Amino acid sequence: MFFNTFLAFVAASSSAFLHAHAHGTITGVTGANGVQAAGFGIIASTPRDGSTPIPFEQDTSVIRDIEIQSGKTGVCGRTAAGGNNDVASQLAAASQAGLPTAAGDGSVSMTLHQVNQDGAGPYTCEVSGDGGNTFQAATVTQQVPGTLGLSLAKATNFSLVAQMPAGVACTAGPNGDACIMRCRNPALAGPFGSCVAVASGTATGNTTAAAAAAPAAAAPAAASAAGTTATGAAAGTTAADTAAPATDAATAGGVKGLLSKLKGLAGNKATARAPAKRHIVSRVAGKRSGYWLDNQ
């Protein structure tokens, strides 16, 4: 009974929504780096407290594969207010404003605003690292409630979290560091959703790794220096030891020179104090003949 009632609700709602243009769109992206952004084509002044087409749906994107393949729109679809979401200009604007980054595990946290019934979940998300040329499936880890894109919610915000594929390289945008995450639901009148520009979180990780690597790089040099000192110490050839003999020799030479001078001075003093020698004609004969005579 419940299942039949639900099918009737889906059928009736789908028919009505095909004409009502109900929507869901990504109004917020919160980066791991603290940067806040929004989906492509979002108009910040659009009110979010109502569910009628005008003005509440004007910046919701319709992203249809058939329109992308025919060239009617780009890979990020179109909005009622702005038309085609030009990827190049949207990436340039997002990069200039600052790109939110994915978390360390690649998760991107978004706010999905469900305008009315067929803006519901489930949402599927994909990631392009080359500006929309190719896409890879992302893993949705926090889903918007709904069945086949339908629910009774309206003018309601939901958290939508998707994890970027491992190893994806973000090379798009004017700075070559942007990825596009595209999320949309399966609503018959849609699909509805948005594209958002993000950067991977690997830049912060690499910076941390580089900072951690600096001490490690310095360690071998320190070890090498320590090894040289140890080897020198073992062999008795440190700089101080090498300089010591020369210093000791200089010191020894100085002492010897000083002693020599002191001896010279002592000899001079002794000579100065010796009695004057006079040569006289002495009648003293024998052992005393020729000796110095002291008359004092």
C-alpha positions in Angstrom: 0.0 0.0 0.0 2.8 2.4 1.0 4.8 1.5 -2.1 1.9 2.1 -4.4 1.2 5.5 -2.7 4.8 6.4 -3.1 4.8 5.5 -6.8 1.7 7.6 -7.3 3.5 10.5 -5.6 6.6 10.1 -7.7 4.6 10.0 -10.9 2.4 13.0 -10.1 5.3 14.9 -8.7 7.5 14.2 -11.7 4.8 15.4 -14.1 4.3 18.6 -12.1 8.0 19.2 -11.6 8.7 19.0 -15.3 6.8 22.2 -15.6 7.6 23.7 -12.1 11.4 23.7 -12.7 12.1 22.7 -9.1 15.8 22.7 -8.2 18.8 22.0 -5.8 22.1 23.7 -6.1 25.5 24.0 -4.2 25.5 27.3 -2.4 28.6 26.8 -0.3 32.0 25.0 -0.3 34.1 25.0 2.8 37.8 24.3 2.2 40.2 22.7 4.6 42.2 25.9 4.2 39.3 28.0 5.5 38.3 29.4 2.1 34.6 29.7 1.5 33.2 29.5 -2.1 30.1 28.5 -4.0 29.1 26.6 -7.1 29.4 27.9 -10.7 26.7 30.4 -11.6 25.6 31.1 -8.0 24.2 34.6 -7.4 25.0 35.6 -3.8 21.9 37.9 -3.6 19.5 35.1 -4.4 17.1 34.6 -1.4 17.1 31.1 0.1 13.9 31.2 2.1 11.3 30.3 -0.6 10.6 27.6 -3.2 8.9 29.3 -6.2 10.8 29.5 -9.5 11.3 33.2 -9.3 13.5 34.3 -7.7 14.6 31.2 -5.8 15.6 29.0 -8.7 17.4 31.5 -10.9 20.9 30.3 -10.2 20.4 26.6 -10.0 22.2 24.6 -12.7 20.6 22.1 -15.0 23.3 19.7 -16.1 22.1 17.3 -18.8 24.3 15.0 -20.7 22.3 15.4 -23.9 22.8 19.2 -23.8 26.5 18.7 -23.1 27.0 16.3 -26.0 25.1 18.5 -28.4 27.2 21.5 -27.5 24.2 23.4 -26.2 26.0 23.8 -22.8 29.4 23.1 -21.4 30.1 20.3 -18.9 28.7 22.3 -16.0 25.3 23.0 -17.5 23.3 26.2 -17.4 21.3 28.5 -15.1 18.1 30.5 -15.8 19.8 33.7 -14.9 23.2 33.4 -16.5 22.8 30.8 -19.3 25.8 28.5 -20.0 28.3 28.1 -17.2 31.5 28.8 -19.1 34.1 26.7 -17.4 37.1 28.8 -18.3 35.6 32.1 -16.9 34.2 30.4 -13.9 37.6 28.8 -13.1 39.3 32.2 -13.5 36.9 33.9 -11.2 37.2 31.1 -8.6 41.0 31.2 -8.7 41.0 35.0 -8.3 38.8 34.7 -5.3 40.8 31.9 -3.8 40.3 28.2 -4.1 39.0 26.0 -1.2 41.2 23.0 -0.7 40.1 19.4 -0.2 40.9 17.8 3.2 43.8 15.5 3.7 41.8 12.5 2.7 40.5 14.3 -0.5 37.1 15.2 1.0 35.2 18.2 -0.2 32.6 19.6 2.1 29.6 21.4 0.4 26.2 22.9 1.2 23.4 21.7 -1.0 20.4 24.0 -1.0 17.2 22.2 -1.9 14.8 24.8 -3.3 11.9 22.4 -3.5 10.9 18.8 -4.0 13.0 17.5 -6.9 16.2 19.1 -5.7 16.6 16.1 -3.4 19.2 13.3 -3.4 20.8 11.1 -4.0 23.6 13.1 -5.6 26.5 11.6 -7.6 29.7 13.5 -7.9 32.6 13.4 -10.4 36.0 15.2 -10.5 37.9 16.6 -13.4 41.5 17.7 -13.1 41.9 18.9 -16.6 39.2 21.6 -16.8 36.3 19.4 -17.8 37.8 17.3 -20.6 37.6 14.1 -18.6 35.8 13.1 -15.3 36.4 10.5 -12.7 33.9 9.2 -10.2 34.1 10.6 -6.7 32.8 8.8 -3.6 29.9 10.6 -1.8 30.4 10.0 1.9 27.6 12.3 3.2 24.5 12.2 1.1 21.4 14.5 0.6 18.3 12.6 1.5 15.8 11.7 -1.2 14.7 9.0 -3.6 15.1 9.5 -7.3 15.8 13.1 -6.7 12.5 13.7 -4.8 11.6 14.5 -1.2 9.2 16.8 0.6 11.9 19.2 1.7 12.0 22.7 0.4 14.2 25.8 1.1 16.5 23.5 3.1 20.2 23.2 3.4 21.9 19.8 3.5 25.6 18.7 3.9 27.0 17.0 0.8 30.5 15.6 1.2 32.4 13.8 -1.6 35.9 12.4 -1.7 38.2 13.0 -4.6 39.7 10.0 -6.3 43.2 9.0 -5.1 46.0 10.4 -7.2 43.9 12.9 -9.1 46.0 15.9 -10.3 44.5 19.3 -10.3 46.0 21.2 -13.3 43.2 23.4 -14.5 42.5 27.1 -14.1 44.8 30.1 -14.7 47.2 28.9 -12.0 47.2 25.2 -13.0 46.0 24.1 -9.6 42.2 23.7 -9.9 39.9 20.7 -10.1 36.2 20.7 -11.0 33.9 18.7 -8.8 30.5 18.2 -10.5 27.5 17.0 -8.4 24.0 16.4 -9.7 20.9 14.4 -8.8 18.7 12.1 -11.0 15.6 14.3 -11.1 13.6 13.9 -14.3 13.3 17.7 -14.7 17.0 18.0 -14.2 19.5 16.7 -13.4 20.1 19.6 -10.9 23.3 20.4 -9.1 26.4 22.5 -9.5 30.1 22.5 -10.4 32.6 23.8 -7.9 36.3 24.6 -8.2 38.6 23.2 -5.6 42.3 22.6 -5.1 43.8 19.4 -3.8 45.1 19.4 -0.2 48.5 18.0 -1.3 50.2 21.5 -1.4 49.9 21.8 2.4 51.1 18.1 2.8 54.1 18.7 0.6 55.0 21.8 2.5 54.9 19.9 5.8 56.9 17.1 4.3 59.5 19.5 3.1 59.7 21.1 6.5 60.1 17.7 8.1 62.8 16.7 5.6 65.0 19.7 6.3 66.3 18.4 9.7 66.6 14.9 8.2 68.8 16.4 5.4 70.9 18.2 7.9 71.4 15.1 10.0 73.9 13.3 7.6 76.0 16.5 7.5 76.1 16.7 11.2 76.9 13.0 11.5 79.7 13.5 9.0 81.2 16.4 10.9 80.9 14.4 14.1 82.7 11.5 12.4 85.5 13.7 11.3 86.0 15.0 14.8 85.9 11.5 16.3 88.4 10.3 13.7 90.7 13.2 14.4 90.4 12.7 18.1 91.2 9.0 17.8 94.3 9.8 15.7 95.3 12.7 17.9 95.1 15.1 15.0 92.5 17.7 16.1 93.2 21.3 15.2 94.2 22.1 18.7 96.6 19.2 18.9 98.2 20.2 15.6 98.7 23.8 16.8 100.1 22.7 20.2 103.6 21.6 19.1 104.2 24.9 17.3 103.0 26.8 20.4 105.1 24.7 22.7 108.2 25.2 20.5 107.7 29.0 20.5 107.2 28.9 24.2 110.4 26.8 24.7 112.4 29.1 22.5 111.2 32.1 24.4 112.2 30.6 27.8 115.7 29.6 26.5 116.2 33.0 25.1 115.2 34.6 28.4 117.5 32.3 30.4 120.3 33.2 28.0 119.7 36.9 28.5 119.5 36.4 32.3 122.8 34.6 32.3 124.3 37.3 30.2 123.1 39.9 32.6 124.5 37.9 35.6 127.8 37.6 33.9 128.0 41.3 33.2 127.1 42.1 36.8 129.8 39.8 38.0 132.3 41.4 35.7 131.2 44.9 36.8 131.8 44.0 40.4 135.2 42.4 39.9 138.2 44.5 41.1 140.1 46.5 38.6 143.1 44.7 37.3 146.3 46.7 37.3 149.6 45.7 36.0 152.4 46.7 38.3 156.0 45.9 38.6 156.0 43.8 41.7 158.9 42.6 43.7 156.7 39.8 45.0 158.1 36.6 43.8 156.9 33.2 44.0 153.3 32.0 44.1 151.9 35.6 44.5 153.7 36.9 41.5 151.4 38.2 38.8 148.2 38.1 40.9 145.7 40.9 41.3 146.5 43.1 44.2 143.7 44.5 46.2 144.8 47.7 48.2 141.4 48.1 49.8 
